[in-house]
Amino acid sequence: MTESFFIGIKRAAGGWRLLLLLLAANFVFALPLAVPVFLLLSRTTGGTLFAGRMLADKLDAVWLSDVFNEQVRNASAAGTAKTVAVNFLLLGAGYLLLNTFFAGGILAVFAEPERRFTWRDFFAGCGACAGRFLRLLFVSFFFYGAAVVIYALLFWRASEADSRAVAERPGVIRHYALAGLLLLLLAVVSLIFDYARVCTFVNDRRRMAREAFAATGFVARHFLRTFPPYLLLGLGGWALFAGAAWLRNLVGQSSLLTVALAALLGQVALALRLWARMATYAAELHLYQKLAAPVPKESLPPAGESAPVPVIIEPLLKEPAVVAPAVSVLPLPVLPAEPAQTPPASTKVVLEYLPAKPPAEPPAQADERAD
C-alpha cells in the first residue's frame, strides 16, 4: 500500500505532458461558461465606476441589484443565467465523456512507465477502452443511485426520529453523521469504478457489469489497502487546490499584471487537483497489478459457435516406460542346449597379449636376400 502510494506520486510527477493536456481540456470546456459572464460584465461596467470596484473578484451589491432588476441597458440577467445553465449542462456532459475517454490513455501510459511517452500510445489506449469505459460509466449510475437511495432511507428514518425528539442536539449530530455517510458511500463507489477501469484495462475484459461486481469484490477483500491511498491522494489534491486558491486570493488585483498573476495561480490550483487524480490512477494500477493474479485475455468464439471443450487424454501407461539404449545386435547361430553348470565362486579373467607378426617383405627384397 505504501509502495503503491509513492509510486503513484512518482509516476504522476513524470507525466507533465498528460497534465498539460488535461489542463488544456479543462480550459476549453470552461471557456464557453466564462464568455457569457465576461460579456455581461463588459457591457454593464464599461466606462463606469463599477469596473474598478469589481476588478479584484468582488461583486458590487448595487451593480448586482441593478442587473437582476433589469435596470441596466443591453443586459439581461435572466438571459445570461439561462445561457450559462444550458452551457453548464451540455459542457458538463461533454467533460464527463472526455474524462472517460482520457482514462484509457492515462492507464496505458502508466502501465509501462519504463517506456518513452508518445501521443500515439496515449490515444491508442484512449480508443481501445473508450467504448468499454462508456458502458462502465452507465453501470456506475446504478451504484451511485443505490448509494443515494440508502442515504434517503436513513435520512427519512432520522427525520421521523427528530419529530419525536425532545432535544435538538442529537438530531443535528445525526444529520451530520448521515452527511458523512453519504460522502463515504460516494467515495467507495468512485473507488470501485476506478478499480473496475483498471481491471478492465489490465485483463482486457468486455463484460462491464461483471467487471463492476468483480471490482466490488476486490475492494471488499482489500479495503484496508485500497481505500487509504485513494483517500490520502484525494484529500491531498483538494488541500493543494485550496492552498493555491488561497494564494490567488492574496494577490491584490489592481492592475493587468496582478490580474494575470491571479489567473495563473488559478490554473496552478486546477493543475494540482488534476495531478492528484493522475497519481490516484497510477497508484491504483500498481496496487492492482501487485495484489491481483494475472488473468489471461478472453478468447471469445466466433458468433454462432460454441466455445471448444477441453479434452483430457489419459496416459496409456500408468508408470513411465524405461527406454533401453539402442544396441546393434547381430544374429547368432542357435546352439544345442547344454546342461546348466554352476559357475565357480570367483572367476579370473586372464588376457594374453601375443606379439604382433612382422610385416611381409616385398618379393624383390626377398630374392636379393636369398642371393
Buried (B, 14 or more C-beta within 10 A) or exposed (E): BEEBBEBBBBBBEEBEEBBEBBBEBBEEBEEBBEEBEEEBBEEBBEEEEBBEBBBBEEEBEEBEEBBEEEEBEEBBBEEBBEBBEEBEEEBEEBBEBBBBBBBBBBBBBBBEBEEEBEEEBBBBBBEBBBEBBEBBBEBBEEBBEEBBEEBEEBBEEBEEEBEEEEEEEEBEEBBEEBEEBBEEBBBBBBBBBBBBBBBBBBBEBEEBEBBBEBBBEBBEEBEEBBBEBBBBBBEBBEEBBEEBBEBBEEBEBEEEEBBEBBEEBBBBBBBBBBBBBBBBBBBBBBBBEEBBEEEEEEEEEEEEEEEEEEEEEEEEEEEEEEEEEEEEEEEEEEEEEEEEEEEEEEEEEEEEEEEEEEEEEEEEEEEEEEE
